[in-house]
């Protein structure tokens, strides 16, 4: 059986931790930042863990994770 390919779009958007969790960037940090508080923008910088329901979908696209 041939090797399975990883989905390129998923590979670019998610990072896998050593424990096997998927990390993602926050939404709402691309434009119209003037009305958002500095505190909010700072919080959006950090990565966050993907929800369990989304994790199943991402796991399928990362065949060797």
PQR file with spaces between the fields and no chain letter, atoms N, CA, C, O and H, PARSE charges and radii, in Angstrom:
ATOM       1  N    UNK     1       0.843   -1.191    0.000 -0.4000 1.5000
ATOM       2  CA   UNK     1       0.000    0.000    0.000 -0.0000 2.0000
ATOM       3  C    UNK     1       0.884    1.249    0.000  0.5500 1.7000
ATOM       4  O    UNK     1       1.878    1.291    0.726 -0.5500 1.4000
ATOM       5  N    UNK     2       0.545    2.261   -0.795 -0.4000 1.5000
ATOM       6  CA   UNK     2       1.392    3.461   -0.858 -0.0000 2.0000
ATOM       7  C    UNK     2       1.276    4.298    0.413  0.5500 1.7000
ATOM       8  O    UNK     2       0.346    4.160    1.209 -0.5500 1.4000
ATOM       9  H    UNK     2      -0.262    2.226   -1.384  0.4000 1.0000
ATOM      10  N    UNK     3       2.264    5.168    0.559 -0.4000 1.5000
ATOM      11  CA   UNK     3       2.248    6.074    1.712 -0.0000 2.0000
ATOM      12  C    UNK     3       1.073    7.036    1.592  0.5500 1.7000
ATOM      13  O    UNK     3       0.660    7.391    0.488 -0.5500 1.4000
ATOM      14  H    UNK     3       3.019    5.280   -0.087  0.4000 1.0000
ATOM      15  N    UNK     4       0.544    7.452    2.730 -0.4000 1.5000
ATOM      16  CA   UNK     4      -0.543    8.433    2.739 -0.0000 2.0000
ATOM      17  C    UNK     4       0.051    9.830    2.788  0.5500 1.7000
ATOM      18  O    UNK     4       1.046   10.065    3.473 -0.5500 1.4000
ATOM      19  H    UNK     4       0.880    7.164    3.627  0.4000 1.0000
ATOM      20  N    UNK     5      -0.552   10.740    2.073 -0.4000 1.5000
ATOM      21  CA   UNK     5      -0.054   12.114    2.067 -0.0000 2.0000
ATOM      22  C    UNK     5      -0.747   12.940    3.141  0.5500 1.7000
ATOM      23  O    UNK     5      -1.936   12.767    3.408 -0.5500 1.4000
ATOM      24  H    UNK     5      -1.361   10.548    1.517  0.4000 1.0000
ATOM      25  N    UNK     6       0.012   13.836    3.748 -0.4000 1.5000
ATOM      26  CA   UNK     6      -0.538   14.787    4.716 -0.0000 2.0000
ATOM      27  C    UNK     6      -1.168   15.928    3.935  0.5500 1.7000
ATOM      28  O    UNK     6      -0.604   16.376    2.937 -0.5500 1.4000
ATOM      29  H    UNK     6       0.978   13.977    3.531  0.4000 1.0000
ATOM      30  N    UNK     7      -2.334   16.407    4.374 -0.4000 1.5000
ATOM      31  CA   UNK     7      -2.985   17.537    3.714 -0.0000 2.0000
ATOM      32  C    UNK     7      -2.156   18.795    3.954  0.5500 1.7000
ATOM      33  O    UNK     7      -1.883   19.153    5.100 -0.5500 1.4000
ATOM      34  H    UNK     7      -2.792   16.043    5.184  0.4000 1.0000
ATOM      35  N    UNK     8      -1.760   19.461    2.883 -0.4000 1.5000
ATOM      36  CA   UNK     8      -0.899   20.641    2.984 -0.0000 2.0000
ATOM      37  C    UNK     8      -1.555   21.775    3.753  0.5500 1.7000
ATOM      38  O    UNK     8      -0.892   22.458    4.533 -0.5500 1.4000
ATOM      39  H    UNK     8      -1.982   19.170    1.952  0.4000 1.0000
ATOM      40  N    UNK     9      -2.838   21.981    3.544 -0.4000 1.5000
ATOM      41  CA   UNK     9      -3.544   23.074    4.226 -0.0000 2.0000
ATOM      42  C    UNK     9      -3.552   22.851    5.732  0.5500 1.7000
ATOM      43  O    UNK     9      -3.377   23.796    6.502 -0.5500 1.4000
ATOM      44  H    UNK     9      -3.376   21.426    2.910  0.4000 1.0000
ATOM      45  N    UNK    10      -3.752   21.622    6.150 -0.4000 1.5000
ATOM      46  CA   UNK    10      -3.772   21.285    7.578 -0.0000 2.0000
ATOM      47  C    UNK    10      -2.376   21.442    8.169  0.5500 1.7000
ATOM      48  O    UNK    10      -2.215   21.949    9.279 -0.5500 1.4000
ATOM      49  H    UNK    10      -3.894   20.855    5.525  0.4000 1.0000
ATOM      50  N    UNK    11      -1.375   21.006    7.422 -0.4000 1.5000
ATOM      51  CA   UNK    11       0.016   21.071    7.877 -0.0000 2.0000
ATOM      52  C    UNK    11       0.440   22.518    8.168  0.5500 1.7000
ATOM      53  O    UNK    11       1.209   22.779    9.093 -0.5500 1.4000
ATOM      54  H    UNK    11      -1.506   20.595    6.520  0.4000 1.0000
ATOM      55  N    UNK    12      -0.074   23.444    7.365 -0.4000 1.5000
ATOM      56  CA   UNK    12       0.282   24.861    7.523 -0.0000 2.0000
ATOM      57  C    UNK    12      -0.446   25.522    8.689  0.5500 1.7000
ATOM      58  O    UNK    12       0.064   26.485    9.261 -0.5500 1.4000
ATOM      59  H    UNK    12      -0.699   23.233    6.613  0.4000 1.0000
ATOM      60  N    UNK    13      -1.617   25.030    9.048 -0.4000 1.5000
ATOM      61  CA   UNK    13      -2.456   25.704   10.049 -0.0000 2.0000
ATOM      62  C    UNK    13      -2.345   25.146   11.461  0.5500 1.7000
ATOM      63  O    UNK    13      -2.682   25.834   12.425 -0.5500 1.4000
ATOM      64  H    UNK    13      -2.032   24.248    8.583  0.4000 1.0000
ATOM      65  N    UNK    14      -1.878   23.909   11.597 -0.4000 1.5000
ATOM      66  CA   UNK    14      -1.848   23.273   12.916 -0.0000 2.0000
ATOM      67  C    UNK    14      -0.460   22.766   13.245  0.5500 1.7000
ATOM      68  O    UNK    14       0.322   22.418   12.360 -0.5500 1.4000
ATOM      69  H    UNK    14      -1.604   23.350   10.814  0.4000 1.0000
ATOM      70  N    UNK    15      -0.167   22.731   14.545 -0.4000 1.5000
ATOM      71  CA   UNK    15       1.114   22.239   15.039 -0.0000 2.0000
ATOM      72  C    UNK    15       0.804   21.120   16.022  0.5500 1.7000
ATOM      73  O    UNK    15      -0.156   21.217   16.786 -0.5500 1.4000
ATOM      74  H    UNK    15      -0.802   23.014   15.264  0.4000 1.0000
ATOM      75  N    UNK    16       1.606   20.058   16.012 -0.4000 1.5000
ATOM      76  CA   UNK    16       1.390   18.948   16.933 -0.0000 2.0000
ATOM      77  C    UNK    16       2.372   19.060   18.092  0.5500 1.7000
ATOM      78  O    UNK    16       3.566   19.264   17.875 -0.5500 1.4000
ATOM      79  H    UNK    16       2.386   19.979   15.391  0.4000 1.0000
ATOM      80  N    UNK    17       1.884   18.930   19.310 -0.4000 1.5000
ATOM      81  CA   UNK    17       2.744   18.980   20.491 -0.0000 2.0000
ATOM      82  C    UNK    17       3.353   17.597   20.723  0.5500 1.7000
ATOM      83  O    UNK    17       2.971   16.622   20.076 -0.5500 1.4000
ATOM      84  H    UNK    17       0.913   18.764   19.487  0.4000 1.0000
ATOM      85  N    UNK    18       4.289   17.529   21.640 -0.4000 1.5000
ATOM      86  CA   UNK    18       4.946   16.256   21.954 -0.0000 2.0000
ATOM      87  C    UNK    18       3.955   15.248   22.531  0.5500 1.7000
ATOM      88  O    UNK    18       4.120   14.041   22.355 -0.5500 1.4000
ATOM      89  H    UNK    18       4.599   18.321   22.166  0.4000 1.0000
ATOM      90  N    UNK    19       2.929   15.741   23.217 -0.4000 1.5000
ATOM      91  CA   UNK    19       1.928   14.838   23.805 -0.0000 2.0000
ATOM      92  C    UNK    19       0.847   14.440   22.799  0.5500 1.7000
ATOM      93  O    UNK    19      -0.031   13.639   23.121 -0.5500 1.4000
ATOM      94  H    UNK    19       2.794   16.721   23.360  0.4000 1.0000
ATOM      95  N    UNK    20       0.904   14.994   21.581 -0.4000 1.5000
ATOM      96  CA   UNK    20      -0.037   14.597   20.536 -0.0000 2.0000
ATOM      97  C    UNK    20      -1.245   15.493   20.378  0.5500 1.7000
ATOM      98  O    UNK    20      -2.162   15.168   19.624 -0.5500 1.4000
ATOM      99  H    UNK    20       1.617   15.644   21.319  0.4000 1.0000
ATOM     100  N    UNK    21      -1.260   16.638   21.091 -0.4000 1.5000
ATOM     101  CA   UNK    21      -2.374   17.577   20.945 -0.0000 2.0000
ATOM     102  C    UNK    21      -2.108   18.475   19.742  0.5500 1.7000
ATOM     103  O    UNK    21      -0.961   18.685   19.348 -0.5500 1.4000
ATOM     104  H    UNK    21      -0.514   16.901   21.704  0.4000 1.0000
ATOM     105  N    UNK    22      -3.189   19.003   19.165 -0.4000 1.5000
ATOM     106  CA   UNK    22      -3.067   19.916   18.046 -0.0000 2.0000
ATOM     107  C    UNK    22      -3.242   21.347   18.543  0.5500 1.7000
ATOM     108  O    UNK    22      -4.159   21.636   19.312 -0.5500 1.4000
ATOM     109  H    UNK    22      -4.121   18.833   19.485  0.4000 1.0000
ATOM     110  N    UNK    23      -2.358   22.241   18.101 -0.4000 1.5000
ATOM     111  CA   UNK    23      -2.416   23.643   18.490 -0.0000 2.0000
ATOM     112  C    UNK    23      -2.790   24.465   17.255  0.5500 1.7000
ATOM     113  O    UNK    23      -2.408   24.127   16.134 -0.5500 1.4000
ATOM     114  H    UNK    23      -1.613   22.006   17.476  0.4000 1.0000
ATOM     115  N    UNK    24      -3.535   25.542   17.473 -0.4000 1.5000
ATOM     116  CA   UNK    24      -3.946   26.413   16.378 -0.0000 2.0000
ATOM     117  C    UNK    24      -3.826   27.862   16.794  0.5500 1.7000
ATOM     118  O    UNK    24      -3.723   28.176   17.980 -0.5500 1.4000
ATOM     119  H    UNK    24      -3.845   25.816   18.384  0.4000 1.0000
ATOM     120  N    UNK    25      -3.840   28.759   15.790 -0.4000 1.5000
ATOM     121  CA   UNK    25      -3.822   30.190   16.063 -0.0000 2.0000
ATOM     122  C    UNK    25      -5.242   30.669   16.336  0.5500 1.7000
ATOM     123  O    UNK    25      -6.215   30.026   15.941 -0.5500 1.4000
ATOM     124  H    UNK    25      -3.924   28.505   14.826  0.4000 1.0000
ATOM     125  N    UNK    26      -5.347   31.800   17.015 -0.4000 1.5000
ATOM     126  CA   UNK    26      -6.651   32.393   17.280 -0.0000 2.0000
ATOM     127  C    UNK    26      -7.158   33.134   16.048  0.5500 1.7000
ATOM     128  O    UNK    26      -6.373   33.611   15.229 -0.5500 1.4000
ATOM     129  H    UNK    26      -4.557   32.322   17.336  0.4000 1.0000
ATOM     130  N    UNK    27      -8.461   33.222   15.929 -0.4000 1.5000
ATOM     131  CA   UNK    27      -9.081   34.013   14.866 -0.0000 2.0000
ATOM     132  C    UNK    27      -9.155   35.474   15.315  0.5500 1.7000
ATOM     133  O    UNK    27      -8.825   35.784   16.460 -0.5500 1.4000
ATOM     134  H    UNK    27      -9.100   32.835   16.594  0.4000 1.0000
ATOM     135  N    UNK    28      -9.575   36.350   14.448 -0.4000 1.5000
ATOM     136  CA   UNK    28      -9.816   37.775   14.728 -0.0000 2.0000
ATOM     137  C    UNK    28      -8.553   38.584   15.014  0.5500 1.7000
ATOM     138  O    UNK    28      -8.603   39.549   15.778 -0.5500 1.4000
ATOM     139  H    UNK    28      -9.843   36.098   13.518  0.4000 1.0000
ATOM     140  N    UNK    29      -7.426   38.209   14.415 -0.4000 1.5000
ATOM     141  CA   UNK    29      -6.215   39.000   14.653 -0.0000 2.0000
ATOM     142  C    UNK    29      -5.559   39.417   13.341  0.5500 1.7000
ATOM     143  O    UNK    29      -4.342   39.592   13.296 -0.5500 1.4000
ATOM     144  H    UNK    29      -7.385   37.426   13.795  0.4000 1.0000
ATOM     145  N    UNK    30      -6.334   39.577   12.282 -0.4000 1.5000
ATOM     146  CA   UNK    30      -5.758   39.955   10.999 -0.0000 2.0000
ATOM     147  C    UNK    30      -5.907   41.425   10.653  0.5500 1.7000
ATOM     148  O    UNK    30      -4.946   42.052   10.205 -0.5500 1.4000
ATOM     149  H    UNK    30      -7.323   39.434   12.320  0.4000 1.0000
ATOM     150  N    UNK    31      -7.073   41.979   10.849 -0.4000 1.5000
ATOM     151  CA   UNK    31      -7.280   43.388   10.502 -0.0000 2.0000
ATOM     152  C    UNK    31      -8.326   43.990   11.427  0.5500 1.7000
ATOM     153  O    UNK    31      -8.928   43.286   12.239 -0.5500 1.4000
ATOM     154  H    UNK    31      -7.853   41.469   11.213  0.4000 1.0000
ATOM     155  N    UNK    32      -8.538   45.285   11.302 -0.4000 1.5000
ATOM     156  CA   UNK    32      -9.421   46.065   12.190 -0.0000 2.0000
ATOM     157  C    UNK    32      -8.977   45.869   13.649  0.5500 1.7000
ATOM     158  O    UNK    32      -9.786   45.544   14.517 -0.5500 1.4000
ATOM     159  H    UNK    32      -8.049   45.857   10.643  0.4000 1.0000
ATOM     160  N    UNK    33      -7.688   46.072   13.895 -0.4000 1.5000
ATOM     161  CA   UNK    33      -7.145   45.865   15.239 -0.0000 2.0000
ATOM     162  C    UNK    33      -7.252   47.123   16.100  0.5500 1.7000
ATOM     163  O    UNK    33      -7.028   47.060   17.309 -0.5500 1.4000
ATOM     164  H    UNK    33      -7.031   46.336   13.189  0.4000 1.0000
ATOM     165  N    UNK    34      -7.595   48.272   15.492 -0.4000 1.5000
ATOM     166  CA   UNK    34      -7.629   49.526   16.253 -0.0000 2.0000
ATOM     167  C    UNK    34      -8.712   49.532   17.315  0.5500 1.7000
ATOM     168  O    UNK    34      -8.538   50.122   18.381 -0.5500 1.4000
ATOM     169  H    UNK    34      -7.777   48.323   14.510  0.4000 1.0000
ATOM     170  N    UNK    35      -9.833   48.876   17.029 -0.4000 1.5000
ATOM     171  CA   UNK    35     -10.928   48.873   18.012 -0.0000 2.0000
ATOM     172  C    UNK    35     -10.763   47.787   19.073  0.5500 1.7000
ATOM     173  O    UNK    35     -11.501   47.773   20.058 -0.5500 1.4000
ATOM     174  H    UNK    35      -9.975   48.397   16.163  0.4000 1.0000
ATOM     175  N    UNK    36      -9.800   46.873   18.883 -0.4000 1.5000
ATOM     176  CA   UNK    36      -9.571   45.804   19.852 -0.0000 2.0000
ATOM     177  C    UNK    36      -8.535   46.257   20.870  0.5500 1.7000
ATOM     178  O    UNK    36      -7.550   46.906   20.518 -0.5500 1.4000
ATOM     179  H    UNK    36      -9.200   46.884   18.083  0.4000 1.0000
ATOM     180  N    UNK    37      -8.759   45.916   22.116 -0.4000 1.5000
ATOM     181  CA   UNK    37      -7.857   46.364   23.180 -0.0000 2.0000
ATOM     182  C    UNK    37      -6.505   45.649   23.076  0.5500 1.7000
ATOM     183  O    UNK    37      -6.398   44.567   22.501 -0.5500 1.4000
ATOM     184  H    UNK    37      -9.559   45.389   22.402  0.4000 1.0000
ATOM     185  N    UNK    38      -5.498   46.272   23.638 -0.4000 1.5000
ATOM     186  CA   UNK    38      -4.159   45.686   23.640 -0.0000 2.0000
ATOM     187  C    UNK    38      -4.136   44.351   24.344  0.5500 1.7000
ATOM     188  O    UNK    38      -3.448   43.421   23.923 -0.5500 1.4000
ATOM     189  H    UNK    38      -5.584   47.152   24.106  0.4000 1.0000
ATOM     190  N    UNK    39      -4.913   44.264   25.443 -0.4000 1.5000
ATOM     191  CA   UNK    39      -5.001   43.006   26.190 -0.0000 2.0000
ATOM     192  C    UNK    39      -5.544   41.889   25.308  0.5500 1.7000
ATOM     193  O    UNK    39      -5.034   40.768   25.311 -0.5500 1.4000
ATOM     194  H    UNK    39      -5.472   45.020   25.785  0.4000 1.0000
ATOM     195  N    UNK    40      -6.574   42.215   24.564 -0.4000 1.5000
ATOM     196  CA   UNK    40      -7.215   41.222   23.697 -0.0000 2.0000
ATOM     197  C    UNK    40      -6.259   40.771   22.593  0.5500 1.7000
ATOM     198  O    UNK    40      -6.156   39.577   22.309 -0.5500 1.4000
ATOM     199  H    UNK    40      -6.988   43.125   24.561  0.4000 1.0000
ATOM     200  N    UNK    41      -5.562   41.724   21.971 -0.4000 1.5000
ATOM     201  CA   UNK    41      -4.621   41.408   20.896 -0.0000 2.0000
ATOM     202  C    UNK    41      -3.486   40.530   21.439  0.5500 1.7000
ATOM     203  O    UNK    41      -3.037   39.601   20.767 -0.5500 1.4000
ATOM     204  H    UNK    41      -5.646   42.693   22.201  0.4000 1.0000
ATOM     205  N    UNK    42      -3.038   40.825   22.629 -0.4000 1.5000
ATOM     206  CA   UNK    42      -1.965   40.053   23.264 -0.0000 2.0000
ATOM     207  C    UNK    42      -2.412   38.614   23.523  0.5500 1.7000
ATOM     208  O    UNK    42      -1.645   37.674   23.311 -0.5500 1.4000
ATOM     209  H    UNK    42      -3.403   41.580   23.174  0.4000 1.0000
ATOM     210  N    UNK    43      -3.636   38.449   23.976 -0.4000 1.5000
ATOM     211  CA   UNK    43      -4.176   37.101   24.221 -0.0000 2.0000
ATOM     212  C    UNK    43      -4.297   36.304   22.927  0.5500 1.7000
ATOM     213  O    UNK    43      -4.092   35.091   22.914 -0.5500 1.4000
ATOM     214  H    UNK    43      -4.259   39.213   24.148  0.4000 1.0000
ATOM     215  N    UNK    44      -4.630   36.992   21.846 -0.4000 1.5000
ATOM     216  CA   UNK    44      -4.812   36.322   20.556 -0.0000 2.0000
ATOM     217  C    UNK    44      -3.495   35.848   19.945  0.5500 1.7000
ATOM     218  O    UNK    44      -3.495   35.023   19.032 -0.5500 1.4000
ATOM     219  H    UNK    44      -4.797   37.978   21.856  0.4000 1.0000
ATOM     220  N    UNK    45      -2.370   36.369   20.449 -0.4000 1.5000
ATOM     221  CA   UNK    45      -1.057   35.958   19.938 -0.0000 2.0000
ATOM     222  C    UNK    45      -0.752   34.493   20.237  0.5500 1.7000
ATOM     223  O    UNK    45      -0.157   33.795   19.415 -0.5500 1.4000
ATOM     224  H    UNK    45      -2.371   37.040   21.191  0.4000 1.0000
ATOM     225  N    UNK    46      -1.156   34.040   21.397 -0.4000 1.5000
ATOM     226  CA   UNK    46      -0.795   32.693   21.838 -0.0000 2.0000
ATOM     227  C    UNK    46      -1.561   31.625   21.066  0.5500 1.7000
ATOM     228  O    UNK    46      -2.659   31.862   20.562 -0.5500 1.4000
ATOM     229  H    UNK    46      -1.639   34.607   22.064  0.4000 1.0000
ATOM     230  N    UNK    47      -0.952   30.443   20.987 -0.4000 1.5000
ATOM     231  CA   UNK    47      -1.630   29.303   20.383 -0.0000 2.0000
ATOM     232  C    UNK    47      -2.616   28.723   21.386  0.5500 1.7000
ATOM     233  O    UNK    47      -2.466   28.902   22.595 -0.5500 1.4000
ATOM     234  H    UNK    47      -0.060   30.251   21.396  0.4000 1.0000
ATOM     235  N    UNK    48      -3.611   28.038   20.881 -0.4000 1.5000
ATOM     236  CA   UNK    48      -4.594   27.399   21.747 -0.0000 2.0000
ATOM     237  C    UNK    48      -4.819   25.961   21.285  0.5500 1.7000
ATOM     238  O    UNK    48      -4.553   25.623   20.132 -0.5500 1.4000
ATOM     239  H    UNK    48      -3.733   27.893   19.900  0.4000 1.0000
ATOM     240  N    UNK    49      -5.304   25.131   22.179 -0.4000 1.5000
ATOM     241  CA   UNK    49      -5.544   23.715   21.872 -0.0000 2.0000
ATOM     242  C    UNK    49      -6.830   23.585   21.071  0.5500 1.7000
ATOM     243  O    UNK    49      -7.817   24.268   21.346 -0.5500 1.4000
ATOM     244  H    UNK    49      -5.521   25.405   23.116  0.4000 1.0000
ATOM     245  N    UNK    50      -6.810   22.717   20.095 -0.4000 1.5000
ATOM     246  CA   UNK    50      -7.975   22.464   19.235 -0.0000 2.0000
ATOM     247  C    UNK    50      -9.021   21.678   20.031  0.5500 1.7000
ATOM     248  O    UNK    50      -8.675   20.830   20.855 -0.5500 1.4000
ATOM     249  H    UNK    50      -6.008   22.162   19.872  0.4000 1.0000
ATOM     250  N    UNK    51     -10.293   21.963   19.781 -0.4000 1.5000
ATOM     251  CA   UNK    51     -11.375   21.269   20.487 -0.0000 2.0000
ATOM     252  C    UNK    51     -11.427   19.799   20.063  0.5500 1.7000
ATOM     253  O    UNK    51     -11.036   19.463   18.945 -0.5500 1.4000
ATOM     254  H    UNK    51     -10.574   22.651   19.112  0.4000 1.0000
ATOM     255  N    UNK    52     -11.905   18.929   20.945 -0.4000 1.5000
ATOM     256  CA   UNK    52     -11.937   17.487   20.644 -0.0000 2.0000
ATOM     257  C    UNK    52     -12.716   17.127   19.381  0.5500 1.7000
ATOM     258  O    UNK    52     -12.343   16.192   18.673 -0.5500 1.4000
ATOM     259  H    UNK    52     -12.223   19.202   21.853  0.4000 1.0000
ATOM     260  N    UNK    53     -13.783   17.852   19.093 -0.4000 1.5000
ATOM     261  CA   UNK    53     -14.573   17.542   17.899 -0.0000 2.0000
ATOM     262  C    UNK    53     -13.789   17.851   16.622  0.5500 1.7000
ATOM     263  O    UNK    53     -13.883   17.111   15.642 -0.5500 1.4000
ATOM     264  H    UNK    53     -14.085   18.612   19.668  0.4000 1.0000
ATOM     265  N    UNK    54     -13.027   18.929   16.630 -0.4000 1.5000
ATOM     266  CA   UNK    54     -12.203   19.283   15.468 -0.0000 2.0000
ATOM     267  C    UNK    54     -10.988   18.366   15.373  0.5500 1.7000
ATOM     268  O    UNK    54     -10.492   18.087   14.282 -0.5500 1.4000
ATOM     269  H    UNK    54     -12.951   19.530   17.426  0.4000 1.0000
ATOM     270  N    UNK    55     -10.519   17.906   16.517 -0.4000 1.5000
ATOM     271  CA   UNK    55      -9.306   17.089   16.563 -0.0000 2.0000
ATOM     272  C    UNK    55      -9.445   15.827   15.726  0.5500 1.7000
ATOM     273  O    UNK    55      -8.488   15.412   15.071 -0.5500 1.4000
ATOM     274  H    UNK    55     -10.922   18.132   17.404  0.4000 1.0000
ATOM     275  N    UNK    56     -10.620   15.213   15.738 -0.4000 1.5000
ATOM     276  CA   UNK    56     -10.855   13.997   14.957 -0.0000 2.0000
ATOM     277  C    UNK    56     -10.644   14.255   13.464  0.5500 1.7000
ATOM     278  O    UNK    56     -10.021   13.458   12.763 -0.5500 1.4000
ATOM     279  H    UNK    56     -11.397   15.550   16.269  0.4000 1.0000
ATOM     280  N    UNK    57     -11.178   15.386   12.995 -0.4000 1.5000
ATOM     281  CA   UNK    57     -11.068   15.739   11.577 -0.0000 2.0000
ATOM     282  C    UNK    57      -9.609   15.991   11.190  0.5500 1.7000
ATOM     283  O    UNK    57      -9.153   15.549   10.135 -0.5500 1.4000
ATOM     284  H    UNK    57     -11.684   16.034   13.564  0.4000 1.0000
ATOM     285  N    UNK    58      -8.890   16.697   12.046 -0.4000 1.5000
ATOM     286  CA   UNK    58      -7.492   17.031   11.769 -0.0000 2.0000
ATOM     287  C    UNK    58      -6.626   15.778   11.820  0.5500 1.7000
ATOM     288  O    UNK    58      -5.703   15.623   11.021 -0.5500 1.4000
ATOM     289  H    UNK    58      -9.260   17.055   12.903  0.4000 1.0000
ATOM     290  N    UNK    59      -6.924   14.887   12.759 -0.4000 1.5000
ATOM     291  CA   UNK    59      -6.150   13.663   12.917 -0.0000 2.0000
ATOM     292  C    UNK    59      -6.166   12.831   11.638  0.5500 1.7000
ATOM     293  O    UNK    59      -5.156   12.224   11.281 -0.5500 1.4000
ATOM     294  H    UNK    59      -7.674   15.013   13.409  0.4000 1.0000
ATOM     295  N    UNK    60      -7.294   12.800   10.951 -0.4000 1.5000
ATOM     296  CA   UNK    60      -7.414   12.049    9.700 -0.0000 2.0000
ATOM     297  C    UNK    60      -6.524   12.638    8.602  0.5500 1.7000
ATOM     298  O    UNK    60      -6.024   11.909    7.745 -0.5500 1.4000
ATOM     299  H    UNK    60      -8.114   13.294   11.241  0.4000 1.0000
ATOM     300  N    UNK    61      -6.332   13.949    8.633 -0.4000 1.5000
ATOM     301  CA   UNK    61      -5.538   14.613    7.602 -0.0000 2.0000
ATOM     302  C    UNK    61      -4.031   14.523    7.888  0.5500 1.7000
ATOM     303  O    UNK    61      -3.214   14.769    7.001 -0.5500 1.4000
ATOM     304  H    UNK    61      -6.738   14.540    9.329  0.4000 1.0000
ATOM     305  N    UNK    62      -3.666   14.169    9.133 -0.4000 1.5000
ATOM     306  CA   UNK    62      -2.275   13.975    9.552 -0.0000 2.0000
ATOM     307  C    UNK    62      -2.062   12.465    9.748  0.5500 1.7000
ATOM     308  O    UNK    62      -2.078   12.001   10.888 -0.5500 1.4000
ATOM     309  H    UNK    62      -4.330   13.969    9.854  0.4000 1.0000
ATOM     310  N    UNK    63      -1.868   11.700    8.695 -0.4000 1.5000
ATOM     311  CA   UNK    63      -1.877   10.244    8.836 -0.0000 2.0000
ATOM     312  C    UNK    63      -0.793    9.671    9.753  0.5500 1.7000
ATOM     313  O    UNK    63      -1.005    8.620   10.359 -0.5500 1.4000
ATOM     314  H    UNK    63      -1.855   12.076    7.768  0.4000 1.0000
ATOM     315  N    UNK    64       0.361   10.334    9.869 -0.4000 1.5000
ATOM     316  CA   UNK    64       1.457    9.762   10.673 -0.0000 2.0000
ATOM     317  C    UNK    64       1.729   10.560   11.931  0.5500 1.7000
ATOM     318  O    UNK    64       2.870   10.607   12.391 -0.5500 1.4000
ATOM     319  H    UNK    64       0.533   11.187    9.377  0.4000 1.0000
ATOM     320  N    UNK    65       0.700   11.197   12.507 -0.4000 1.5000
ATOM     321  CA   UNK    65       0.903   12.001   13.715 -0.0000 2.0000
ATOM     322  C    UNK    65       0.770   11.132   14.948  0.5500 1.7000
ATOM     323  O    UNK    65       0.907   11.625   16.068 -0.5500 1.4000
ATOM     324  H    UNK    65      -0.227   11.159   12.134  0.4000 1.0000
